Amino acid sequence: MKAHHRRLLAVALALGVAAPAAFGQAVDAARASRNYVLNCMGCHGANSAGVPGKIPPMQHALGYFMYLPAGREFAVRVPGSSNSSLDDAQLAEVLNWLLQTFNRDELPPDFKPYTAQEVSRLRRPAYGDVKTQRSQVIEQLHAHGVTKIQ
């Protein structure tokens, strides 16, 4: 492993280990953050901030999607999630880790963590036009009074 990748892995692991257990259920934060590094960080960055103008941030944004079933589905059906080599339980764990680590304040009060069964049910097929799907979910969120997401 290159030195640069080792440093990024160390940062992500530190973030994961610092995160508390997810919403009353056990999450292996070190494993989830490692899976994030290996499967998601290449596009979304070490802190899930995305790439301005190319990849929208998940940090302080993904939690708002949890207000609607369509938003929960969106997070699982984007190509990076849907086509990931992670199994359903691992993907659920990574999504829950992202939500608890980078989106705790944006979650609905009645938030329910993802389960492997939910991920399995929602995962396929991957969205072909992510930008359009994201815009549609955001329009629905705005219609439901969730307006802090753009």
C-alpha positions in Angstrom: 0.0 0.0 0.0 1.4 3.4 -0.9 2.2 5.9 1.8 -0.5 8.3 0.7 -3.1 5.5 0.9 -1.9 4.5 4.3 -2.3 8.1 5.6 -5.8 8.3 4.1 -6.7 5.0 5.7 -5.4 6.2 9.0 -7.5 9.4 8.9 -10.7 7.5 8.0 -10.0 4.9 10.6 -9.5 7.6 13.2 -12.8 9.2 12.2 -14.6 5.8 12.4 -13.1 4.8 15.8 -14.1 8.2 17.2 -17.7 7.7 16.1 -20.1 6.3 18.8 -22.2 3.2 18.3 -24.9 3.8 15.7 -28.3 4.7 17.0 -28.6 1.9 19.6 -27.2 -0.8 17.5 -23.6 -2.1 17.3 -21.6 -0.8 14.3 -18.0 -1.8 13.8 -16.8 1.7 13.1 -13.3 0.6 12.2 -14.6 -1.9 9.7 -17.2 0.5 8.3 -14.6 3.3 7.9 -12.1 0.9 6.3 -14.8 -0.2 3.8 -15.6 3.4 3.1 -11.9 4.1 2.4 -11.6 1.1 0.1 -15.0 1.5 -1.8 -16.2 5.1 -1.5 -13.4 7.5 -0.7 -11.9 7.6 -4.2 -14.9 9.7 -5.3 -16.4 11.1 -2.2 -13.1 12.1 -0.3 -11.9 11.3 3.2 -14.6 13.3 4.9 -17.4 12.6 2.4 -17.4 16.2 1.1 -17.5 15.2 -2.6 -16.0 17.1 -5.4 -17.4 20.6 -6.1 -19.3 20.7 -9.4 -18.9 16.9 -10.0 -19.8 14.8 -6.9 -22.3 16.3 -4.4 -21.3 16.1 -0.8 -22.7 13.4 1.5 -21.4 15.2 4.6 -24.2 17.3 6.1 -26.5 16.3 3.2 -27.1 12.5 3.1 -29.0 12.7 6.4 -31.8 14.8 4.9 -32.4 12.1 2.3 -33.5 9.8 5.2 -36.7 11.9 5.6 -38.3 10.1 2.6 -38.5 6.5 1.4 -37.3 7.8 -2.0 -34.2 9.3 -0.3 -33.4 6.1 1.5 -33.7 4.3 -1.8 -31.5 6.9 -3.6 -28.6 6.3 -1.2 -28.7 2.6 -1.9 -29.3 2.7 -5.7 -26.6 5.2 -6.7 -24.1 3.3 -8.8 -21.3 3.4 -6.2 -23.6 1.7 -3.6 -25.6 -0.5 -5.9 -22.6 -1.8 -7.8 -20.2 -1.9 -4.9 -18.4 -5.2 -4.1 -19.7 -4.8 -0.5 -22.4 -7.3 0.5 -25.7 -6.0 1.7 -24.8 -6.1 5.4 -21.5 -4.3 4.8 -23.2 -1.6 2.7 -25.8 -1.1 5.4 -23.0 -0.7 7.9 -21.1 1.8 5.8 -24.3 3.9 5.1 -25.1 3.8 8.9 -21.5 4.9 9.7 -21.7 7.7 7.2 -25.0 8.9 8.6 -23.8 8.8 12.2 -20.4 10.2 11.6 -21.1 13.0 9.0 -24.9 13.5 9.2 -26.1 13.1 12.8 -27.6 16.6 13.0 -29.4 16.2 9.6 -31.3 13.0 10.4 -35.0 12.9 11.1 -36.0 12.3 14.7 -37.5 8.9 13.8 -34.5 7.7 11.8 -34.1 3.9 11.5 -30.7 2.5 10.6 -30.4 0.6 7.4 -30.5 -3.2 7.6 -29.0 -5.8 5.3 -32.6 -6.8 4.3 -33.6 -3.2 3.3 -30.4 -2.8 1.3 -31.0 -6.1 -0.5 -34.6 -5.1 -1.3 -33.6 -1.6 -2.6 -30.2 -2.1 -4.2 -31.0 -3.1 -7.8 -31.1 -1.8 -10.4 -28.6 1.0 -10.1 -29.8 4.4 -11.2 -28.7 5.4 -14.7 -29.2 9.1 -14.4 -28.1 10.0 -10.8 -28.3 13.7 -11.3 -32.0 13.6 -12.3 -32.9 11.1 -9.5 -31.1 13.3 -7.0 -33.0 16.4 -8.2 -36.3 14.6 -8.0 -35.6 13.5 -4.4 -34.6 17.0 -3.4 -37.8 18.5 -5.0 -39.8 16.0 -2.9 -37.8 16.9 0.2 -38.5 20.6 -0.4 -42.2 19.8 -0.9 -42.2 18.1 2.6 -40.5 21.2 4.2 -36.9 19.9 4.2 -35.3 22.9 2.6 -31.7 22.9 3.9 -30.6 20.5 1.1 -29.8 21.9 -2.4 
